[in-house]
């Protein structure tokens, strides 16, 4: 194509939106994100329509754009998780693997019964769970709130047992730190 043609783009939107959306939702399991990815796909297609030579069908070209958008989403998630994992240990331990003095766990004395019965504490705990990477939060919720065992969780999340125990350990460190800061030292 030599120039942008809004009529052709409209035809593509009408013809391929449903299939693109189904594929995106299958890949990201998030309705709103899938809608955004399809919208971004058509936006990118409109910007690059002039470069489309017709070597492939428009459907193939649009799916290629969508797949690149999906890959970018997962790259971003992985990068955030890797950064979070690297920071998590360096926040708590020194270069020799010992506790940093200021991060050493303190005893949590429960003055008035069980903390999980306290609505305000539940809100803090939810906030702390929400800042964990998605897989970490899911592991903790399944283990401690749903009462599932490690094998069930590994099977459900399709992760190795060693990965599961690393996730639980790191998540507990982060949760303890978050609860410490937002509940006990508040």
Backbone as ProteinMPNN parsed JSONL, in Angstrom:
{"seq_chain_A": "XXXXXXXXXXXXXXXXXXXXXXXXXXXXXXXXXXXXXXXXXXXXXXXXXXXXXXXXXXXXXXXXXXXXXXXXXXXXXXXXXXXXXXXXXXXXXXXXXXXXXXXXXXXXXXXXXXXXXXXXXXXXXXXXXXXXXXXXXXXXXXXXXXXXXXXXXXXXXXXXXXXXXXXXXXXXXXXXXXXXXXXXXX", "coords_chain_A": {"N_chain_A": [[0.832, -1.178, 0.0], [0.438, 2.208, -0.708], [-0.472, 4.399, 0.661], [-2.206, 5.515, 3.637], [-5.333, 4.065, 4.217], [-8.381, 4.641, 5.333], [-10.788, 3.291, 4.884], [-10.097, 0.647, 4.244], [-8.846, -0.068, 6.632], [-11.061, 0.055, 8.359], [-12.545, -2.052, 7.294], [-10.848, -4.172, 7.981], [-10.945, -3.996, 10.775], [-13.639, -4.649, 11.212], [-13.664, -7.24, 10.161], [-11.697, -8.751, 11.552], [-11.545, -8.252, 14.317], [-12.917, -9.813, 16.267], [-11.642, -12.37, 16.154], [-8.993, -11.646, 16.756], [-9.343, -10.599, 19.32], [-10.257, -12.896, 20.717], [-7.97, -14.495, 20.577], [-6.102, -12.872, 21.938], [-7.28, -12.732, 24.493], [-7.16, -15.409, 25.215], [-4.402, -15.694, 25.447], [-3.598, -13.809, 27.421], [-5.414, -13.907, 29.48], [-7.057, -11.895, 30.541], [-9.636, -9.774, 30.352], [-9.894, -6.939, 29.941], [-7.237, -6.203, 29.363], [-6.862, -7.714, 27.055], [-8.672, -6.444, 25.308], [-7.426, -3.927, 25.167], [-5.017, -4.675, 23.954], [-5.856, -5.518, 21.406], [-6.901, -3.136, 20.451], [-4.532, -1.609, 20.461], [-3.184, -3.051, 18.541], [-4.602, -2.491, 16.161], [-4.17, 0.242, 16.101], [-1.374, 0.345, 15.755], [-1.296, -0.932, 13.291], [-2.63, 0.948, 11.702], [-0.78, 2.986, 11.749], [1.331, 1.821, 10.423], [0.388, 1.007, 8.037], [1.046, 1.913, 5.5], [3.452, 0.671, 5.064], [2.725, -1.946, 4.727], [2.976, -4.518, 2.544], [1.505, -6.532, 1.453], [2.531, -9.061, 1.285], [1.76, -11.044, 2.933], [-1.412, -12.181, 4.2], [-3.831, -9.726, 5.321], [-4.91, -10.529, 7.767], [-2.958, -12.324, 8.79], [-0.844, -10.531, 9.07], [-1.906, -8.716, 10.962], [-2.246, -10.458, 13.137], [0.433, -11.038, 13.632], [1.346, -8.547, 14.516], [-0.243, -8.313, 16.839], [0.721, -10.524, 18.313], [3.33, -9.663, 18.854], [2.747, -7.533, 20.539], [1.614, -8.908, 22.697], [3.832, -10.401, 23.538], [5.429, -8.296, 24.408], [3.962, -7.49, 26.67], [4.334, -9.694, 28.398], [7.121, -9.681, 28.601], [7.511, -7.302, 30.013], [6.204, -7.966, 32.416], [7.827, -10.103, 33.302], [10.277, -8.784, 33.608], [9.658, -6.97, 35.663], [9.144, -8.817, 37.715], [11.638, -10.119, 37.934], [13.277, -7.969, 38.72], [12.023, -7.394, 41.155], [12.448, -9.794, 42.545], [15.269, -9.824, 42.732], [15.673, -7.524, 44.248], [14.344, -8.274, 46.564], [15.859, -10.093, 48.181], [18.216, -8.648, 48.594], [17.255, -6.561, 50.055], [16.824, -7.634, 52.57], [19.006, -9.195, 53.385], [22.555, -9.251, 54.035], [25.651, -9.099, 52.133], [26.795, -11.482, 52.824], [24.812, -13.201, 53.395], [23.595, -12.973, 55.834], [21.14, -11.589, 58.132], [20.221, -8.213, 57.65], [20.678, -5.738, 60.053], [18.574, -3.849, 60.539], [16.47, -5.105, 59.309], [15.967, -7.421, 60.572], [13.727, -9.849, 61.754], [11.176, -9.006, 64.063], [9.449, -9.88, 67.074], [5.994, -10.416, 66.843], [3.683, -9.336, 68.822], [0.506, -10.203, 69.665], [-1.803, -8.336, 70.925], [-4.605, -8.154, 71.262], [-5.971, -10.654, 70.633], [-6.573, -12.614, 67.648], [-5.066, -11.44, 64.74], [-6.165, -11.708, 62.192], [-8.831, -11.435, 62.586], [-9.252, -8.794, 62.769], [-10.517, -6.096, 61.058], [-9.208, -3.819, 60.011], [-6.56, -4.715, 59.971], [-6.849, -6.75, 58.075], [-7.262, -5.242, 55.77], [-4.753, -4.01, 55.49], [-3.179, -6.307, 55.122], [-4.28, -7.253, 52.7], [-3.537, -5.128, 51.023], [-0.768, -5.45, 51.139], [-0.503, -7.998, 50.002], [-1.37, -7.393, 47.448], [0.717, -5.899, 46.346], [2.653, -7.691, 45.792], [4.323, -9.669, 43.247], [2.194, -11.156, 40.782], [2.131, -14.038, 40.622], [3.371, -14.743, 43.005], [1.619, -13.696, 44.925], [-0.65, -15.207, 44.336], [0.265, -17.802, 44.988], [0.64, -17.539, 47.791], [-1.971, -16.904, 48.639], [-3.347, -19.233, 47.845], [-2.044, -21.16, 49.412], [-2.123, -20.255, 52.16], [-4.618, -19.015, 52.572], [-6.527, -20.478, 51.182], [-5.841, -22.987, 51.915], [-4.577, -24.984, 50.431], [-2.314, -27.636, 49.502], [1.253, -27.845, 48.768], [1.782, -29.491, 46.48], [-0.664, -29.454, 45.113], [-0.849, -26.747, 44.498], [1.422, -26.365, 42.89], [0.706, -27.947, 40.711], [-1.628, -26.657, 39.868], [-0.684, -24.102, 39.184], [1.244, -24.741, 37.423], [4.044, -24.97, 38.057], [7.395, -25.732, 39.149], [8.305, -27.673, 42.051], [10.54, -26.719, 43.506], [10.652, -24.087, 42.61], [8.213, -23.193, 43.576], [8.648, -23.264, 46.397], [10.666, -21.359, 46.638], [9.26, -19.098, 45.783], [7.278, -18.914, 47.79], [8.895, -18.49, 50.042], [10.189, -16.032, 49.427], [7.945, -14.41, 49.084], [6.859, -14.469, 51.66], [8.845, -13.112, 53.073], [8.625, -10.536, 51.911], [5.955, -9.937, 52.54], [6.021, -9.952, 55.332], [7.724, -7.797, 55.814], [6.231, -5.705, 54.673], [3.838, -5.772, 56.204], [4.958, -5.296, 58.682], [5.912, -2.628, 58.351], [3.525, -1.254, 57.721], [1.62, -1.901, 59.632], [2.58, -2.663, 62.277], [4.592, -0.778, 62.801], [3.361, 1.535, 62.39]], "CA_chain_A": [[0.0, 0.0, 0.0], [1.21, 3.439, -0.802], [-0.981, 5.418, 1.581], [-3.18, 5.097, 4.636], [-6.686, 3.998, 3.674], [-9.277, 4.382, 6.459], [-11.827, 2.338, 4.494], [-9.52, -0.7, 4.381], [-8.672, -0.312, 8.065], [-12.397, -0.227, 8.897], [-12.878, -3.417, 6.866], [-10.051, -5.077, 8.799], [-11.507, -3.962, 12.132], [-14.891, -5.414, 11.18], [-13.427, -8.639, 9.804], [-10.738, -9.501, 12.368], [-11.545, -7.903, 15.745], [-13.375, -10.934, 17.091], [-10.592, -13.394, 16.218], [-7.853, -11.071, 17.475], [-9.725, -10.503, 20.729], [-10.265, -14.261, 21.267], [-6.574, -14.92, 20.716], [-5.48, -12.071, 23.001], [-7.835, -13.145, 25.783], [-6.591, -16.734, 25.478], [-2.994, -15.557, 25.804], [-3.325, -12.993, 28.612], [-6.427, -14.218, 30.502], [-7.532, -10.658, 31.157], [-10.546, -9.207, 29.353], [-9.558, -5.54, 29.643], [-5.932, -6.183, 28.703], [-7.076, -8.24, 25.693], [-9.285, -5.361, 24.523], [-6.382, -2.925, 24.935], [-4.048, -5.211, 22.995], [-6.467, -5.478, 20.068], [-6.938, -1.721, 20.073], [-3.152, -1.232, 20.142], [-2.845, -3.717, 17.275], [-5.169, -1.7, 15.055], [-3.476, 1.534, 16.087], [-0.078, 0.106, 15.108], [-1.561, -1.235, 11.878], [-2.954, 2.198, 11.0], [0.464, 3.752, 11.628], [2.273, 1.128, 9.537], [-0.362, 0.514, 6.883], [1.789, 2.28, 4.292], [4.536, -0.3, 4.89], [2.158, -3.259, 4.43], [3.197, -4.814, 1.128], [0.607, -7.573, 0.972], [3.238, -10.34, 1.153], [0.928, -11.975, 3.691], [-2.794, -11.674, 4.274], [-3.99, -8.747, 6.398], [-5.139, -11.264, 9.018], [-1.649, -12.795, 9.258], [-0.084, -9.344, 9.459], [-2.487, -8.222, 12.211], [-1.903, -11.408, 14.195], [1.858, -10.85, 13.939], [1.423, -7.338, 15.347], [-0.823, -8.66, 18.136], [1.648, -11.412, 19.036], [4.425, -8.835, 19.37], [2.188, -6.77, 21.668], [1.478, -9.87, 23.797], [5.191, -10.677, 24.006], [5.852, -7.117, 25.169], [3.294, -7.538, 27.976], [5.001, -10.692, 29.234], [8.48, -9.188, 28.87], [7.395, -6.313, 31.074], [5.892, -8.686, 33.658], [9.01, -10.848, 33.729], [11.28, -7.817, 34.062], [9.229, -6.487, 36.982], [9.327, -9.904, 38.668], [13.078, -10.318, 38.14], [13.751, -6.853, 39.543], [11.448, -7.559, 42.479], [13.134, -10.913, 43.19], [16.628, -9.409, 43.068], [15.589, -6.558, 45.337], [13.794, -8.85, 47.782], [16.898, -10.622, 49.049], [19.173, -7.61, 48.981], [16.608, -5.726, 51.067], [16.793, -8.295, 53.866], [20.237, -9.876, 53.766], [23.803, -8.617, 53.615], [26.364, -9.837, 51.083], [27.21, -12.798, 53.327], [23.618, -13.996, 53.628], [23.041, -12.73, 57.167], [20.11, -10.553, 58.214], [20.58, -6.824, 57.905], [20.214, -5.43, 61.407], [17.29, -3.154, 60.541], [15.44, -5.968, 58.724], [15.822, -8.626, 61.39], [12.335, -9.952, 62.203], [10.864, -8.805, 65.477], [8.296, -10.644, 67.523], [4.713, -9.738, 66.704], [2.807, -9.649, 69.946], [-0.901, -9.929, 69.372], [-2.385, -7.894, 72.184], [-6.046, -8.356, 71.35], [-6.461, -11.82, 69.899], [-6.098, -12.966, 66.314], [-5.029, -10.308, 63.821], [-7.036, -11.93, 61.033], [-10.189, -11.022, 62.943], [-9.262, -7.329, 62.76], [-10.832, -5.602, 59.708], [-8.139, -2.908, 59.568], [-5.401, -5.542, 59.633], [-7.164, -7.436, 56.823], [-7.034, -4.28, 54.688], [-3.295, -3.884, 55.34], [-2.706, -7.57, 54.536], [-4.688, -7.249, 51.29], [-2.661, -4.167, 50.343], [0.562, -6.069, 51.045], [-0.606, -9.084, 49.018], [-1.555, -6.795, 46.12], [1.96, -5.363, 45.783], [3.509, -8.806, 45.385], [4.088, -10.14, 41.877], [0.942, -11.911, 40.69], [2.305, -15.455, 40.94], [3.682, -14.828, 44.435], [0.372, -13.442, 45.64], [-1.513, -16.363, 44.116], [0.796, -18.911, 45.799], [0.363, -17.279, 49.208], [-3.417, -17.014, 48.856], [-3.741, -20.637, 47.744], [-1.482, -21.918, 50.534], [-2.512, -19.824, 53.495], [-6.016, -18.614, 52.686], [-7.372, -21.553, 50.659], [-5.44, -24.218, 52.575], [-4.104, -26.015, 49.503], [-0.941, -28.072, 49.763], [2.228, -27.458, 47.755], [1.624, -30.258, 45.239], [-1.85, -28.946, 44.417], [-0.533, -25.413, 43.989], [2.358, -26.54, 41.776], [-0.035, -28.468, 39.574], [-2.571, -25.639, 39.42], [0.037, -22.978, 38.586], [2.211, -25.303, 36.491], [5.392, -24.578, 38.468], [8.169, -26.779, 39.804], [8.273, -27.623, 43.514], [11.595, -25.825, 44.005], [10.22, -22.722, 42.303], [7.125, -22.902, 44.521], [9.185, -22.964, 47.732], [11.355, -20.065, 46.525], [8.226, -18.064, 45.722], [6.667, -18.786, 49.123], [9.886, -17.885, 50.939], [10.357, -14.616, 49.073], [6.68, -13.72, 49.348], [6.72, -14.293, 53.115], [9.753, -12.021, 53.461], [8.037, -9.267, 51.488], [4.735, -9.71, 53.311], [6.398, -9.608, 56.703], [8.258, -6.436, 55.779], [5.121, -4.796, 54.381], [2.972, -5.725, 57.387], [5.761, -4.617, 59.72], [5.923, -1.187, 58.082], [2.199, -0.656, 57.611], [0.748, -2.209, 60.757], [3.229, -2.619, 63.583], [5.403, 0.435, 63.0], [2.52, 2.639, 61.949]], "C_chain_A": [[0.877, 1.241, 0.0], [0.755, 4.506, 0.18], [-1.979, 4.805, 2.552], [-4.577, 5.144, 4.031], [-7.65, 3.639, 4.811], [-10.37, 3.361, 6.13], [-11.325, 0.902, 4.67], [-9.327, -1.04, 5.858], [-10.013, -0.647, 8.72], [-12.837, -1.645, 8.517], [-12.124, -4.442, 7.717], [-10.591, -5.147, 10.227], [-12.77, -4.824, 12.178], [-14.645, -6.908, 10.963], [-12.634, -9.412, 10.864], [-10.776, -9.223, 13.87], [-11.891, -9.095, 16.627], [-12.287, -11.999, 17.255], [-9.371, -12.891, 16.994], [-8.142, -11.017, 18.974], [-9.701, -11.889, 21.386], [-8.846, -14.75, 21.517], [-5.902, -14.173, 21.872], [-5.988, -12.513, 24.372], [-7.302, -14.521, 26.18], [-5.153, -16.608, 26.001], [-2.758, -14.799, 27.113], [-4.312, -13.222, 29.749], [-6.925, -12.989, 31.255], [-8.349, -9.916, 30.1], [-10.136, -7.789, 28.953], [-8.22, -5.423, 28.923], [-6.059, -6.686, 27.266], [-7.682, -7.171, 24.791], [-8.243, -4.297, 24.178], [-5.379, -3.397, 23.887], [-4.598, -5.184, 21.566], [-6.523, -4.041, 19.572], [-5.541, -1.233, 19.679], [-2.698, -1.843, 18.815], [-3.355, -2.906, 16.091], [-4.528, -0.312, 14.973], [-2.119, 1.39, 15.383], [-0.259, -0.179, 13.618], [-1.864, 0.04, 11.103], [-1.7, 3.039, 10.78], [1.419, 3.148, 10.605], [1.616, 0.603, 8.271], [0.374, 0.793, 5.574], [2.884, 1.248, 3.997], [4.02, -1.701, 4.547], [2.208, -3.514, 2.931], [2.251, -5.872, 0.569], [1.297, -8.902, 0.75], [2.515, -11.439, 1.926], [-0.49, -11.414, 3.691], [-2.869, -10.625, 5.385], [-4.182, -9.422, 7.76], [-3.816, -11.74, 9.612], [-0.824, -11.629, 9.776], [-0.587, -8.802, 10.8], [-2.177, -9.163, 13.382], [-0.43, -11.302, 14.582], [2.044, -9.622, 14.835], [0.91, -7.645, 16.75], [0.125, -9.536, 18.946], [2.843, -10.64, 19.597], [3.968, -8.018, 20.575], [2.068, -7.675, 22.901], [2.846, -10.193, 24.392], [5.704, -9.512, 24.842], [5.229, -7.091, 26.566], [4.027, -8.506, 28.896], [6.443, -10.304, 29.543], [8.473, -8.207, 30.033], [7.115, -6.985, 32.41], [7.111, -9.42, 34.193], [10.063, -9.897, 34.277], [10.938, -7.285, 35.446], [9.466, -7.55, 38.04], [10.795, -10.122, 38.97], [13.643, -9.204, 39.01], [13.266, -6.994, 40.97], [12.171, -8.674, 43.233], [14.545, -10.515, 43.608], [16.631, -8.44, 44.24], [15.184, -7.228, 46.642], [14.881, -9.384, 48.704], [17.88, -9.55, 49.49], [18.569, -6.649, 50.003], [16.736, -6.316, 52.464], [18.146, -8.82, 54.343], [21.47, -9.116, 53.286], [24.5, -9.505, 52.589], [26.799, -11.232, 51.518], [26.016, -13.705, 53.638], [23.02, -13.838, 55.013], [21.994, -11.629, 57.124], [20.739, -9.186, 58.363], [19.943, -6.462, 59.244], [18.813, -4.818, 61.422], [16.144, -4.005, 59.978], [15.216, -7.253, 59.515], [14.387, -8.705, 61.921], [12.205, -9.746, 63.711], [9.639, -9.649, 65.815], [7.037, -9.802, 67.357], [3.821, -10.178, 67.861], [1.388, -9.246, 69.584], [-1.596, -9.61, 70.686], [-3.855, -8.281, 72.315], [-6.539, -9.51, 70.487], [-5.839, -11.979, 68.521], [-6.179, -11.765, 65.366], [-5.977, -10.482, 62.638], [-8.501, -11.611, 61.323], [-10.352, -9.502, 62.893], [-9.435, -6.826, 61.323], [-9.725, -4.7, 59.179], [-6.887, -3.684, 59.188], [-5.634, -6.266, 58.307], [-6.924, -6.513, 55.624], [-5.539, -4.095, 54.429], [-2.731, -5.137, 54.668], [-3.064, -7.639, 53.054], [-3.799, -6.314, 50.482], [-1.267, -4.779, 50.129], [0.568, -7.224, 50.041], [-0.683, -8.521, 47.599], [-0.274, -6.241, 45.517], [2.954, -6.459, 45.407], [3.311, -9.095, 43.902], [2.905, -11.115, 41.872], [1.097, -13.374, 41.112], [2.597, -15.65, 42.425], [2.41, -14.699, 45.256], [-0.561, -14.647, 45.525], [-1.047, -17.548, 44.947], [0.445, -18.733, 47.268], [-1.127, -17.455, 49.496], [-3.865, -18.471, 48.813], [-3.267, -21.437, 48.951], [-2.113, -21.529, 51.867], [-3.985, -19.439, 53.636], [-6.972, -19.701, 52.18], [-7.001, -22.911, 51.249], [-4.988, -25.33, 51.649], [-2.673, -26.413, 49.848], [-0.044, -27.73, 48.563], [2.059, -28.175, 46.428], [0.431, -29.758, 44.417], [-1.547, -27.595, 43.761], [0.406, -25.511, 42.792], [1.631, -27.019, 40.529], [-0.948, -27.387, 38.996], [-1.874, -24.493, 38.683], [1.091, -23.418, 37.577], [3.626, -24.793, 36.78], [6.073, -25.754, 39.161], [8.132, -26.583, 41.32], [9.329, -26.674, 44.062], [11.24, -24.362, 43.752], [9.136, -22.286, 43.281], [7.692, -22.502, 45.882], [9.975, -21.653, 47.727], [10.341, -18.922, 46.54], [7.621, -17.836, 47.103], [7.636, -18.096, 50.079], [10.03, -16.386, 50.669], [9.093, -13.813, 49.368], [6.501, -13.479, 50.845], [7.643, -13.183, 53.621], [9.139, -10.662, 53.131], [6.788, -8.935, 52.296], [5.062, -9.275, 54.737], [6.888, -8.163, 56.752], [7.132, -5.418, 55.584], [4.196, -4.652, 55.589], [3.678, -5.008, 58.531], [5.682, -3.101, 59.564], [4.549, -0.552, 58.207], [1.269, -0.948, 58.786], [1.444, -1.994, 62.092], [4.004, -1.332, 63.844], [4.624, 1.673, 62.588], [1.881, 3.356, 63.114]], "O_chain_A": [[1.926, 1.285, 0.642], [1.515, 5.421, 0.497], [-2.52, 3.724, 2.318], [-4.961, 6.136, 3.411], [-7.733, 2.477, 5.211], [-10.826, 2.642, 7.019], [-12.046, 0.046, 5.183], [-9.608, -2.16, 6.286], [-10.08, -1.549, 9.555], [-13.432, -2.351, 9.33], [-12.691, -5.456, 8.123], [-10.683, -6.226, 10.812], [-12.94, -5.634, 13.089], [-15.351, -7.742, 11.529], [-12.871, -10.604, 11.058], [-10.09, -9.909, 14.628], [-11.219, -9.347, 17.627], [-12.041, -12.474, 18.364], [-8.79, -13.625, 17.793], [-7.285, -11.35, 19.792], [-9.18, -12.038, 22.491], [-8.562, -15.351, 22.554], [-5.211, -14.783, 22.689], [-5.201, -12.651, 25.309], [-7.024, -14.765, 27.355], [-4.751, -17.346, 26.9], [-1.815, -15.111, 27.841], [-4.072, -12.775, 30.871], [-7.18, -13.045, 32.458], [-7.813, -9.484, 29.08], [-10.043, -7.478, 27.765], [-8.082, -4.638, 27.984], [-5.428, -6.14, 26.36], [-7.261, -7.007, 23.646], [-8.18, -3.823, 23.044], [-4.944, -2.62, 23.038], [-3.871, -4.861, 20.626], [-6.226, -3.765, 18.409], [-5.385, -0.528, 18.682], [-1.931, -1.236, 18.067], [-2.621, -2.664, 15.132], [-4.369, 0.236, 13.882], [-1.762, 2.203, 14.53], [0.528, 0.277, 12.79], [-1.408, 0.201, 9.971], [-1.567, 3.718, 9.762], [2.217, 3.859, 9.994], [2.224, -0.16, 7.521], [0.321, -0.014, 4.645], [3.204, 0.983, 2.839], [4.799, -2.554, 4.12], [1.565, -2.814, 2.147], [2.199, -6.086, -0.642], [0.737, -9.788, 0.105], [2.646, -12.621, 1.609], [-0.724, -10.296, 3.23], [-2.044, -10.642, 6.299], [-3.677, -8.944, 8.776], [-3.579, -11.575, 10.809], [-0.174, -11.74, 10.816], [0.213, -8.468, 11.675], [-1.881, -8.708, 14.487], [-0.09, -11.462, 15.754], [2.81, -9.66, 15.797], [1.547, -7.283, 17.739], [0.309, -9.309, 20.142], [3.313, -10.936, 20.696], [4.727, -7.836, 21.527], [2.383, -7.256, 24.015], [2.998, -10.251, 25.612], [6.345, -9.721, 25.872], [5.89, -6.715, 27.534], [4.311, -8.174, 30.047], [6.932, -10.574, 30.64], [9.321, -8.273, 30.923], [7.712, -6.624, 33.425], [7.4, -9.371, 35.388], [10.676, -10.18, 35.307], [11.813, -7.161, 36.304], [9.932, -7.242, 39.137], [11.171, -10.292, 40.13], [14.406, -9.469, 39.938], [14.024, -6.74, 41.906], [12.475, -8.528, 44.417], [14.973, -10.831, 44.718], [17.487, -8.522, 45.121], [15.621, -6.809, 47.714], [14.824, -9.143, 49.91], [18.326, -9.548, 50.637], [19.304, -5.992, 50.74], [16.754, -5.573, 53.445], [18.408, -8.885, 55.544], [21.434, -8.429, 52.265], [23.977, -10.558, 52.224], [27.133, -12.07, 50.681], [26.19, -14.838, 54.089], [22.036, -14.502, 55.339], [21.963, -10.829, 56.189], [21.692, -9.019, 59.124], [18.806, -6.841, 59.525], [17.965, -5.217, 62.22], [14.975, -3.66, 60.153], [14.368, -8.071, 59.158], [13.884, -7.729, 62.479], [13.005, -10.239, 64.506], [8.895, -10.071, 64.929], [7.021, -8.618, 67.693], [3.276, -11.282, 67.85], [1.116, -8.095, 69.244], [-1.932, -10.507, 71.459], [-4.29, -8.695, 73.39], [-7.453, -9.328, 69.683], [-4.719, -11.532, 68.271], [-7.237, -11.153, 65.215], [-6.53, -9.503, 62.138], [-9.315, -11.527, 60.403], [-11.469, -8.992, 62.968], [-8.594, -7.099, 60.467], [-9.345, -4.81, 58.013], [-6.225, -3.359, 58.202], [-4.711, -6.383, 57.5], [-6.437, -6.957, 54.584], [-5.111, -4.032, 53.277], [-1.908, -5.043, 53.758], [-2.235, -8.042, 52.238], [-3.357, -6.662, 49.387], [-0.673, -4.633, 49.061], [1.543, -7.405, 49.312], [-0.13, -9.1, 46.663], [-0.177, -6.121, 44.295], [3.976, -6.186, 44.777], [2.25, -8.8, 43.353], [2.66, -11.81, 42.857], [0.28, -13.888, 41.876], [2.126, -16.611, 43.033], [2.156, -15.491, 46.163], [-1.184, -15.053, 46.506], [-1.87, -18.235, 45.552], [-0.002, -19.678, 47.918], [-1.5, -18.085, 50.486], [-4.667, -18.901, 49.642], [-3.993, -22.291, 49.459], [-2.582, -22.389, 52.612], [-4.538, -19.533, 54.731], [-8.088, -19.834, 52.682], [-7.751, -23.877, 51.105], [-5.009, -26.499, 52.031], [-1.917, -25.624, 50.414], [-0.529, -27.375, 47.488], [2.175, -27.559, 45.368], [0.504, -29.654, 43.192], [-1.939, -27.339, 42.622], [0.212, -24.82, 41.791], [1.905, -26.553, 39.424], [-1.03, -27.222, 37.779], [-2.389, -23.975, 37.692], [1.752, -22.587, 36.953], [4.312, -24.267, 35.903], [5.414, -26.65, 39.689], [7.95, -25.468, 41.808], [9.051, -25.904, 44.982], [11.503, -23.502, 44.591], [9.138, -21.151, 43.758], [7.262, -21.504, 46.459], [9.951, -20.917, 48.712], [10.535, -17.912, 47.217], [7.469, -16.693, 47.536], [7.236, -17.214, 50.84], [9.994, -15.576, 51.596], [9.163, -12.679, 49.842], [6.045, -12.411, 51.253], [7.262, -12.407, 54.496], [9.132, -9.754, 53.961], [6.585, -7.787, 52.691], [4.453, -8.349, 55.274], [6.501, -7.401, 57.638], [7.095, -4.39, 56.26], [3.814, -3.54, 55.955], [3.072, -4.217, 59.253], [5.416, -2.382, 60.527], [4.415, 0.553, 58.733], [0.23, -0.302, 58.919], [0.964, -1.239, 62.937], [4.062, -0.855, 64.977], [5.202, 2.752, 62.456], [1.137, 4.317, 62.915]]}, "name": "protein", "num_of_chains": 1, "seq": "XXXXXXXXXXXXXXXXXXXXXXXXXXXXXXXXXXXXXXXXXXXXXXXXXXXXXXXXXXXXXXXXXXXXXXXXXXXXXXXXXXXXXXXXXXXXXXXXXXXXXXXXXXXXXXXXXXXXXXXXXXXXXXXXXXXXXXXXXXXXXXXXXXXXXXXXXXXXXXXXXXXXXXXXXXXXXXXXXXXXXXXXXX"}
